[in-house]
Amino acid sequence: GRWIWTSTNAGITAYDGFNPDASGDSDQRFIDRMPQLRSMSEIQRDDYLAAKASTFVRRNPCQVVDLAGIKAARTWSPVPLSRQFSRPLYIAVGLCFAVPIDLLILIGLCGKKLPARVKLFLVAPALYLTLCAALSVGSLRYRIPAEVPLAILAAGGIAGVMEKFKRTAILAADADT
C-alpha cells in the first residue's frame, strides 16, 4: 500500500544503532527479546523499530553523541574488532597495515603535493561513510569504499616523503663536494 524506496531494513538498522543496549557495534539480539515483532508484517516491524530508535535519539541526545564517536572509532580502528579476529597475530597484521598507511594519508593531507580541492575530493567518501556509521553502527567493513581514494592521499604522502629524502640527499651530496 506504499512505496518502499530501498528496503524495509532501515528500522531494524536504526534500532540496532540506537537503543538502550547499543554499544556501537551491530548486535541484533534484541529481536529475541521483542516477541511482539513476530506478529508484525515486514513494514509494520520496520515502522515500529524506526519509531523506537527515533524515540531513543530524542530522549538520549548525550548518549547518541557518545555512540556516534564510538561508531566512528570502530569504523576507523586500526585492528580487527570481532572476537574471531582478536588473536595477537591478526592484531599485529592489522597494525602493520593500518599505522603506516594512516600516517601516509596524514602526510598526504598535510603535504603540498596535492591541491586542497583534490584532498577534499579524496577525503569526502571517508567523511560520508563515517557519518553513515555514526548514524548506524560502526564496523571496519563500512570504510572499505573510502580506502581507495585515501590510498591516493597515501601515494601523495609517499611522493612527499621521497621528495624530501631526495632533497636531503642532494644537499648532503653538495655539502660533500
Beta strands, then each sheet from edge to edge (+ up, - down):
end
